[in-house]
Amino acid sequence: MRLKSKNLRWIAGRPVVILTEKAAKKLNVHVDDRVKVSLNKKSIYAVVDLFEGVVRDAEIGLSKEISSYLRTKGNETLEISTAEMFLGAKIIKKKLDGASLTKEEIVKVVSEITNNNLTETEIAYFVSAEKNQGMTLQETIYLTEAMINSGKHIHFKDKIVADKHCIGGIAGNRTTPIVVSICTAAGLKMPKSSSRAITSASGTADVMETIANVELSTDKIKKIVDKTNGCLVWGGSLGLAPSDDKIIQVERILNLDVEPQLLASIISKKISAGSNRIVVDIPYGGGKMKTKGEAKALGDKFAKIGKHFNVKFKPVYTDGTQPIGNGFGPVLEMQDVLSVLRNEPDCPQDLKKKSLYLAAEIMSLCGIYFAGSKAKKILESGEAYKKFKEIVNAQNESKDFDKRVKSLSLAKVHFHYYSPKSGKVVEINNQKINSLCRILGTPENPRAGVYLHRHLGKVKEGDDLLTLYSESEERLKDAEKFLLEYQPIKIV
Amino acid sequence: MRLKSKNLRWIAGRPVVILTEKAAKKLNVHVDDRVKVSLNKKSIYAVVDLFEGVVRDAEIGLSKEISSYLRTKGNETLEISTAEMFLGAKIIKKKLDGASLTKEEIVKVVSEITNNNLTETEIAYFVSAEKNQGMTLQETIYLTEAMINSGKHIHFKDKIVADKHCIGGIAGNRTTPIVVSICTAAGLKMPKSSSRAITSASGTADVMETIANVELSTDKIKKIVDKTNGCLVWGGSLGLAPSDDKIIQVERILNLDVEPQLLASIISKKISAGSNRIVVDIPYGGGKMKTKGEAKALGDKFAKIGKHFNVKFKPVYTDGTQPIGNGFGPVLEMQDVLSVLRNEPDCPQDLKKKSLYLAAEIMSLCGIYFAGSKAKKILESGEAYKKFKEIVNAQNESKDFDKRVKSLSLAKVHFHYYSPKSGKVVEINNQKINSLCRILGTPENPRAGVYLHRHLGKVKEGDDLLTLYSESEERLKDAEKFLLEYQPIKIV
């Protein structure tokens, strides 16, 4: 059936068309059915909504997801056809039934996701299938490859391009800006792209954004890296492995982190970004990995899949029993990073130590000898801080580093939480600290978050334990309730 | 935050609100985030869309799913708050992680689904979890109980109330109208509610609808059953176990049929409808159950769960290797039913035989002796046909049975498919026949469908095999393509 396009200023979160009841009847479709919308040789699958008074019977209203894909201006003649359950969904069902998928099938699913042809609900079935039926190493390799091929790539002329990744789960743990500053100051090329927060208080991109422009084109990134050796940008807008962002969005609904997806996601993004020497930080004992055995099993898969693509992934296994750093939330974490880079005596020692360790691992993976002592020297001499400034200024295309740092500030509404008794702090729960931050409004409110005054160890009654920051009284109250009910800090 | 309600004539398929970008920013929510919308003491969770030009900054646009639930008229002050991942989603995640759920947790999920507080995507995760992690018998009992308690009930004074159910998967197989006519003529009470098609060409409700009103209130049903002993209505509008309809909608996206859900769905609906003697037809060898062992494992669960609720479920295991009857599609199946009830000599013998068998099983389960010969006598004497007329007339509140039957007609666009060679028909694939019907437009187009001229056995080149009916040339062409590509009839 043919209908005239009408662009609506409507962001629906998925491709949706609006029909009148009469048009829907004629087309023999119902609410939530899928239709195929075609213009010239481009097609997109969309879900049907009925909305009287917005379009005429001869028109089809398009959500922005469709109009921007088909590049409609309005009043074009679109071909609308009903869509049977199609190949992408059939393949997902096959996986949900426990079968292994072929290379062609995985390529198909990834391309259907990339092209917006699968709904959130279908992607949820795919995520569940990956989670519960698992994927063989071979399937994970196919998935990785399909994700690499579905997106853009960045190429560097250098033989060695370094990178790091942490699988997450630890509150704070903002080592990346420090590690990149040290490694690039040591002469390594390190084009670091990071994510925004998925389930945590903030991601490296959220933290960097408090003082730097993090949404850059791949061309700009190449220029900056050629000039400064590194960058600290958001990976989301680069178009590397684009299906991944959609899958993550669906995983986020239940805070899932499905292993084959995690492997394919990280490896495909690193390879697409042009890296070939990557240290993967896998904390265990309190974050996503409960035991060292579990952590090692995952680390082995990184190494094996990497090898298939001729890229060195070196897993390192670190202490995941408690948060790292004092601040949790974009601005609070940036303050921690700055205090380590500036060698302030009261900087968080755990963050400094871990950053030095990771920097040395990367340097050594890239063939630099005496990496440990070199990394320490670079940090403590102020070279790393200078490098960090240089990178931020390059990303901002302006020498405004000092000004941006000076203007950092925290949310005004806050609450002090004191130790209710004397004793020993025996647990600081990563997940609960992250939940607390999200209730306070991170990462959307960069000035919100939690400051941790103590790590594991002795504490006296009335000692400062936490300070909570939020932009909203209401959120602060919710956070206080959460704090009392879930006790993220256990004192005995 | 408070916003003024604006009812939109918009059926979105799920509760959705429309905000301007400015309002969304103020509320700190993004597209696809969830908000809680409250009016007085009623609340509903909804997903956020941004749509400029439809509402003002101080307004919130409501899809019909919300306005009908909150009973808004427009311009009421609604309280909007952001919703963290809440209990329902946490429980689903727990199940997806492999844990068993407690009674309270299952009650919570069912009530969240019933109250529209879980999105399709979250329900998809729940369905996947049930499918891949399985559910214990105890969990399935909790689920059944929660579903019974979440909906309406029908009560009959009679000690014995009969029912039947087929788990489906067999094309045609429209025994229900015949079985109900026989059993009610034998004096049994049998208030039969049926579904519309889920994955097949048509459901019993779709077939009955070709000549009868099937959407009746529970009060009307009680009256009709008190008068005629039986009814043949659609179960969907009765409000029995309402969460089930939503789950089925999500299962349908991938044509899933998840066992614990299937058990809970059938058992809860039968109990809510007041039945206590139920024969469950479980075909094997070609439909949903591959082997008799599989079929028996499922049958045992029906019996066990039924026992917990003091209701007798008797599983019977029937031949599922090929379609039953000649016509597939609402009108075509009604024609088969009528020809059996009228004892026409060329009526489909397989349908007649199976209907007699099931009727006898039900009668015997309800304490009637010599059930087999009695059933046969009731059918062949025309008593069953008379009863069927009586029930249809009662549902239509008019003596229009003959007129309605006379006006039955098939879609005009058709296609004959002849045997391409002489040989033996060795397979008629149920699923492919159903797919063929759906491509032709069933169940939405009741006059569409497939007529099967031959069952398994010898065939000569040029013999009639199938006639395809559709309302649309385009769909007929798609069906011809499917027929040639997928070969639902195998001849050797």
Chai-1 contact restraints between the chains, C-beta under 6 A:
chainA,res_idxA,chainB,res_idxB,connection_type,confidence,min_distance_angstrom,max_distance_angstrom,comment,restraint_id
A,R9,B,E52,contact,1.0,0.0,6.0,A-B,restraint_1
A,R9,B,G53,contact,1.0,0.0,6.0,A-B,restraint_2
A,W10,B,F51,contact,1.0,0.0,6.0,A-B,restraint_3
A,I11,B,V31,contact,1.0,0.0,6.0,A-B,restraint_4
A,I11,B,L50,contact,1.0,0.0,6.0,A-B,restraint_5
A,A12,B,D49,contact,1.0,0.0,6.0,A-B,restraint_6
A,G13,B,V31,contact,1.0,0.0,6.0,A-B,restraint_7
A,G13,B,D32,contact,1.0,0.0,6.0,A-B,restraint_8
A,N28,B,E444,contact,1.0,0.0,6.0,A-B,restraint_9
A,V31,B,I11,contact,1.0,0.0,6.0,A-B,restraint_10
A,V31,B,G13,contact,1.0,0.0,6.0,A-B,restraint_11
A,D32,B,G13,contact,1.0,0.0,6.0,A-B,restraint_12
A,D49,B,A12,contact,1.0,0.0,6.0,A-B,restraint_13
A,L50,B,I11,contact,1.0,0.0,6.0,A-B,restraint_14
A,F51,B,W10,contact,1.0,0.0,6.0,A-B,restraint_15
A,E52,B,R9,contact,1.0,0.0,6.0,A-B,restraint_16
A,G53,B,R9,contact,1.0,0.0,6.0,A-B,restraint_17
A,A89,B,L254,contact,1.0,0.0,6.0,A-B,restraint_18
A,K93,B,L254,contact,1.0,0.0,6.0,A-B,restraint_19
A,E120,B,T121,contact,1.0,0.0,6.0,A-B,restraint_20
A,T121,B,E120,contact,1.0,0.0,6.0,A-B,restraint_21
A,T121,B,T121,contact,1.0,0.0,6.0,A-B,restraint_22
A,T121,B,A124,contact,1.0,0.0,6.0,A-B,restraint_23
A,T121,B,I253,contact,1.0,0.0,6.0,A-B,restraint_24
A,A124,B,T121,contact,1.0,0.0,6.0,A-B,restraint_25
A,A124,B,A124,contact,1.0,0.0,6.0,A-B,restraint_26
A,A124,B,Y125,contact,1.0,0.0,6.0,A-B,restraint_27
A,Y125,B,A124,contact,1.0,0.0,6.0,A-B,restraint_28
A,Y125,B,S128,contact,1.0,0.0,6.0,A-B,restraint_29
A,Y125,B,L254,contact,1.0,0.0,6.0,A-B,restraint_30
A,S128,B,Y125,contact,1.0,0.0,6.0,A-B,restraint_31
A,S128,B,S128,contact,1.0,0.0,6.0,A-B,restraint_32
A,N132,B,N132,contact,1.0,0.0,6.0,A-B,restraint_33
A,I253,B,T121,contact,1.0,0.0,6.0,A-B,restraint_34
A,L254,B,A89,contact,1.0,0.0,6.0,A-B,restraint_35
A,L254,B,K93,contact,1.0,0.0,6.0,A-B,restraint_36
A,L254,B,Y125,contact,1.0,0.0,6.0,A-B,restraint_37
A,E444,B,N28,contact,1.0,0.0,6.0,A-B,restraint_38
